[in-house]
Amino acid sequence: MLTPILTAVNISKKFAHSAPSSLIYEKIERLISGSNRNSDCSSPSAPSVLEAVSFDLFPGDIVGLLGRNGMGKSTLCRLITGSLQPDSGRIICSERIIPLLDTALNTNGELTGHQNFFAEGTALGWSQQELEIEKENIIETSGLRNHLDKPLKFYSSGMLARFSLALCLQHKKGIFIIDETLGAGDQSFRDFCEQEIKRKATSGSGVLIVSHNLLLIKRICNRVLILENSKLRFDGPCQEGLAFYDSK
């Protein structure tokens, strides 16, 4: 029997609905007091974004995470990657987490591709030494060799996606968390990414993909998780999951 490489156990998360100005003062207060970054972000009266969500990710899994807008998909991804902490529950990982969430957060548009390479790579789980070793392979995979001297602000959305996906998918093994990125880029690059994800799974990695593209989910996923009203409503085979999702 396979051992999970990621286990989420009764994960719950709430967010307080404070006015923007109040949130700024709360953040300053937490910094001054030295309190936990998430300790004041939720309250018992706040609605749940996620409530008692549990699932396993196994080696070889390519899992589609589905749900309407606002159902907590991105929050769950950020809890898995550690950029947010759950209010209760726990996440257990036995492999390196490789997160590809919001590509704009890790890059500076005023700097060139070369200058952004190490900052973006570090955010995607690489060490500096690993990046030095793999740099040429990553650049070749991206297809952007002739553009790396340009500032990223001149890159198209497809080029930015290629840049980040190449850094992400050059990892040989891990837990890949990919949020709404695979739809960018030209068709040949999207085909390459899909095949590369399948290869990662074959080699024992696990992949969690957030996407509203049901055709993509159908092509490459073996399982589906469906979030609805803060709870995990479905965890099972892809075809059954898509039928369940369509019935809603």
N, C-alpha and C positions, 0 to 999 in steps of 0.2 A: 504494500500500500504506500502511495506517495505521501511524503511529508510536506506540508505547506511551507512555502518560502515567505509568505506574508499571512498573518492572521489578525483580523479586526474583531475585537470582543466588546460587544455592547457599547459602541461608540456613540456618544451624545454630545451635541454642541448647541448652545444658544448664543444669540447676539442681542445686546441691548439696542433699542431704537432711540438713541440720543440725538439731539441736534448736533450738527457739525461743530459748532463752537464749543458745546459741552464736551464733545469727544476730544478736542484739542486740549482743553484744560485738564481732562481726566488723564490724558497721556503724559502731560507735563507733571501732574501730581504723582503719577506712578514712577516717573523717572527720578523725581526728587526723593520720594520715599524709598526707592529701591525695591518696590513690590514687583511681583511676577507680572510679565507683560500681558498675560491674559486674565489675571485675577479679577479685574473689575469690568471685563468686557461683557459679562452676562449676568443675569439676575434671575431669581426663581420665577418672576412674572413674565420674563421674555419668552416669546414663542420659540419652539425648538426648530432649528435648521435640520438637525439629524437627531434621531431618537433610537437608541439601542440597536444600532446597525452592527451586524456581525456577518463575516464571510471569510473564506480562505481563498488564497491565490496559490496555485500549485505550479511546479515546474512544467513548462509546456503550455500553460494556459494563455490564451489571448482573450481577454474579457472585455466586452463592451459595457460601459456604464451609461445607462440611458435615464432620461427623466426630462420633464418639461422645464422651461426656464424657472429658476428660483427653487428647484427641488433639492439643492445641496450637493450637486455633483462636484463643483469646483471646491467647495468647502471640504468634502471628503478627500479629494486629492491633496489639498494642503495639509490636512491632518496626517495623511500617510507620509508626506514628505517632511513633516516636522515644522513647517512654517507657521502652523497653528497647533495649539494643544487642545485635546478634548476636555470637556467639562467632567466627563466620566468615561470609563472604559479604557481599553489599552490596545495598542498596535504592536505586534511582534514581527520583526523582520529578520531573516537569516541571510539575506543578500543585500548588496549595495542598492540603494534607491537612486534611480536615474530619472529626475523630474524634468519634463518639458511642458511647462504650464504657460506662463505669460512671458513670451520671448522679449518683450520690450523692457521688462524689469531688470534684466541683467546686462543691457547694452547701453552705450552712449552714442547717440546719433551723430555727434560732432566728430567722433573718432572713426578711424578707418577699420575695415574688417580685420586687418593684421593687429591693430591696437586693441580691438575688442576680443580677439581670439581667446586670450588667457582668462579674462574676466568671465566671459560666457562659458568657457570650458570648465572653469572651477565651479560655477553655479550648477553645471550639469554633471557634477560628481567626479571630475578628473582631478588628479594631482598635477602640480606643475611638471614633475618629471615625466608623467605619462603623456602629458600634452606635447612635451618636447619630442618624445619618441614617435607619437602618432600624428604629428602635425601634417606631414606631407600626405598621409593617407586620408586624413579628414578633409584637407583642402581639395584633393582629387575627387573625393566623394561628393563634395558640395557643388563642383562644377563652376566655382566662382573665382578661380585663380586669377583671371584677368580683371577682377573687380575689387580685390582685397585692398588696393591702395586708395579706394574711394571711401569717403565718410558714409556711415550706415544710413544717414538721413536721405541719401540718394538711392538707396536700395528699394526695390519694389517689395510688396508684401510677400510675393513668391520667393524672392531672393533672400529675404530675412528668414523665411521658413526653411529654405535649403541650408542656410548657414547653421541654424540651430539643430535641424534634424540630422545633419552630417555629424555634428558634435555629439549628439545623443546616440545615434545608431552605430557609431564606430566602437562603442563599448561592446566588449565581447559577451558579457553576461551580467545579469542583474535583474532588478525589478523596474521595468520601464513604465512611467506614468505619463501619458501623453494626452493633453487636453486641447482639442479643437485645432490641431496643427496640420493634420495629414491632408486637409483639403486644399492647402496652398501649393503653389508651384505648378509647373507644367505636367502634362499627363505622364510623360516618360519618367519624371522624377517621382511622381506619386506611385507609379507602378514599382519603381525601384524600392521605395520605402515600404510598400506592402510586402514585397518579397523578402526584404531584409528583416522585417518584423517576424515573418513566418520562420526565417532561419534562426532568429534569436530564440523563439519558442522551441524549435527542434533541438537546440543546444542546451536547453534546460532553464532558460530565462522565463520570467513571467511578465505579461504585458497587460496593463489596464488602459483602455482607450475611452476617452469621453468624446462623443460625437453625436450630432443630429443627423448625420449621413447614414441612413439605415442600410443603404446598399453596401457601403463600406463595411459596416458591422457584419452584414450577412456574408460578405466575401471572406473576411479574415478571422472572425471570432468564433470560438467554440462554445463560449458561455456568455450570458447576459445578466447583468445586475440592473434592476429597475428601482429607482427612488421615486416615491410619491408621498406627498404630505409628511415629509420628514422621516419616513420609514422605508426600509428595504422591503418592497412588495414582491419581488421575484428574484430568484437566483437559480438558474438552470440552463439547459441547452439553448443555443442561439435561436434556432427556428421556433421553438416554443415561446421563447422570450419575446421575439418580434411579433408573434401573433398576439400575445398578451398585451404588448404595448399598443398595437394597432387597435385593439378592442376598447381602449380607454378613450 
